[in-house]
């Protein structure tokens, strides 16, 4: 959400909160959950909003997100998140990984004008 909104303060707060955990496994879990979120968006885009998704507890949020960003390149976003996981394993700076990932997600999100 912070990346999509372009709100730098919110993004900085998210990066700071995750970085404070100092737990690479925690970060990888968050990134894997983010991958599942975007896989659900792809599934909804391809099969409609009534399709079954993994994150049932966030179905309303994912539906709204998918409706607002139908022209986005979700596959590229998933690839970028997977690269971020690889960078965590390579001991790249966590704030750098998260900031770079947020920028790349923002570049791939295309909001529909209503």
RAKA-V879401 format. One record per helix or strand of 2 or more residues. SS is the DSSP state (~ for helix, > for strand). FROM is the first residue (numbers start at 0). TO is the last residue. If there is no record, write none. Layout:
SS_FROM_TO / SS_FROM_TO
//
This chain:
~_1_4 / ~_7_20 / ~_23_46 / ~_55_67 / ~_73_88 / ~_93_107
//
